[in-house]
Amino acid sequence: MAAKRYLMNAGRTTKQGQQINIGKDSPEYLAIVTTIFMNVDDLKEAGITAGTDVRVRSDNGEAVFHCKEGKVPPGIIFVAYGPPTCKLMGQTTDGTGMPTSKGWEVEVEPV
Amino acid sequence: MTCTLGEVKNRADFMIYWGGNPAECHPRHFTKYSLTQKGKFTPNGRKDRTMVLVDIRETPSAKAADVFLQIRPGKDFELIGILRALIKNQRVNEAMVAETGLPLSKLEELVAMMKAARFGVIFFGMGLSMTRGKHMNSAGVLMLAAEMNAFTKFVAMPMRGHGNVTGADVVMRYTTGYPFGVNLCRGYPRFNPGEFSTVDLLVRGDNDACLVLGADPGATMPQPAIDHLARIPTITLDPKVTHTSRLSRVHITTAATGISAPGTAYRMDEIPLPLRPALKSPYPTDEEVVRRIREAVARRPAWLPERNGEMVV
């Protein structure tokens, strides 16, 4: 059976924005951009325990994130964008000059 | 089709935030310009305004909204099309409406609210312009706002991302005629997003050098673009050491504009704001560094590509 595909959305958060201006080497920044948020039902279905590490794989690459339960609709994963999301994001711009920065289809598995 | 934030503050009694999370990403937007400010024609501030939020997830901005419409991911363009039909009392396909994840009654309510407004504004964010559909979504929203003017005053405005990206667009526009993705290789500007835009150039590996000014593509662009930056001579000008600095051949620390360097920032409604530095910096400004690089380049002998790269002394 093919693994379930989730829709991953990278966005901004206030804390991430603050950390960008403080410095991108801080452990706080690293913690923010390596944490994904999933729906509680999705976590159960995928057999992932909240607070553990997961491997996220998109058509373009893969990265390891810390997984938390969050207020997101089923089937959607939210993450604050940063260096790890660069590996997953769309690489073509569809002739617009803008890469697909949100809404990638990904697979998630526990590490 | 657009207006300044001053007009929004003084006139807008109805606003839609679409694919944006201003509570987190533009934290002063509500309080300074759009929602809670008391304006000339909105003397009661928040009470005189209605706010609708369209997003795929319930962000912290939903708390500020009167109406939150949770749309299914990737269905923005469809919803825009449906709204454009509804405002003109055209029939809509119910199956198409169901695909957006929103009931028709809600959309009809929204259209009634839009038409009842005296001054409506749609702020559209990157949830609209950076997902599937991209510029077609933005164009759809601009069309919707334009068509709403048959009923009442309506405008649309993008919620820009990083600080002063509007400034880069504005300056490129008045110097070359185009906002981004400009190629000057032939001695005159040519514009072609997808061909001359930064991400495309880097991912394809077309350029053999790169000057990065106050940006951090090393932490934001697709991985092949980052790999290419590391392959070629990259020069980064930034007040801080960034991910891009680490993969650059040269990092030049510059003064922070607005804090220790003067300059002009363009607000997202393209109003230029002069910046007065509060502090002194031991580092040169971006402008000074670029000027000195230009002067050094000008001192070099001219280069003729048609004569196989021969230097003219």
Boltz contact constraints between the chains, C-beta under 6 A:
constraints:
  - contact:
      token1: [A, 7]
      token2: [B, 73]
      max_distance: 6.0
  - contact:
      token1: [A, 12]
      token2: [B, 25]
      max_distance: 6.0
  - contact:
      token1: [A, 13]
      token2: [B, 24]
      max_distance: 6.0
  - contact:
      token1: [A, 14]
      token2: [B, 24]
      max_distance: 6.0
  - contact:
      token1: [A, 61]
      token2: [B, 223]
      max_distance: 6.0
  - contact:
      token1: [A, 72]
      token2: [B, 57]
      max_distance: 6.0
  - contact:
      token1: [A, 73]
      token2: [B, 57]
      max_distance: 6.0
  - contact:
      token1: [A, 82]
      token2: [B, 219]
      max_distance: 6.0
  - contact:
      token1: [A, 83]
      token2: [B, 219]
      max_distance: 6.0
  - contact:
      token1: [A, 83]
      token2: [B, 243]
      max_distance: 6.0
  - contact:
      token1: [A, 86]
      token2: [B, 223]
      max_distance: 6.0
  - contact:
      token1: [A, 87]
      token2: [B, 223]
      max_distance: 6.0
  - contact:
      token1: [A, 89]
      token2: [B, 222]
      max_distance: 6.0
  - contact:
      token1: [A, 91]
      token2: [B, 203]
      max_distance: 6.0
  - contact:
      token1: [A, 91]
      token2: [B, 222]
      max_distance: 6.0
  - contact:
      token1: [A, 91]
      token2: [B, 224]
      max_distance: 6.0
  - contact:
      token1: [A, 93]
      token2: [B, 194]
      max_distance: 6.0
  - contact:
      token1: [A, 93]
      token2: [B, 199]
      max_distance: 6.0
  - contact:
      token1: [A, 93]
      token2: [B, 200]
      max_distance: 6.0
  - contact:
      token1: [A, 95]
      token2: [B, 194]
      max_distance: 6.0
  - contact:
      token1: [A, 96]
      token2: [B, 134]
      max_distance: 6.0
  - contact:
      token1: [A, 96]
      token2: [B, 135]
      max_distance: 6.0
  - contact:
      token1: [A, 96]
      token2: [B, 193]
      max_distance: 6.0
  - contact:
      token1: [A, 97]
      token2: [B, 181]
      max_distance: 6.0
  - contact:
      token1: [A, 97]
      token2: [B, 193]
      max_distance: 6.0
  - contact:
      token1: [A, 97]
      token2: [B, 197]
      max_distance: 6.0
  - contact:
      token1: [A, 98]
      token2: [B, 134]
      max_distance: 6.0
  - contact:
      token1: [A, 99]
      token2: [B, 199]
      max_distance: 6.0
  - contact:
      token1: [A, 99]
      token2: [B, 222]
      max_distance: 6.0
  - contact:
      token1: [A, 101]
      token2: [B, 130]
      max_distance: 6.0
  - contact:
      token1: [A, 102]
      token2: [B, 130]
      max_distance: 6.0
  - contact:
      token1: [A, 102]
      token2: [B, 131]
      max_distance: 6.0
  - contact:
      token1: [A, 103]
      token2: [B, 73]
      max_distance: 6.0
  - contact:
      token1: [A, 103]
      token2: [B, 131]
      max_distance: 6.0
  - contact:
      token1: [A, 103]
      token2: [B, 132]
      max_distance: 6.0
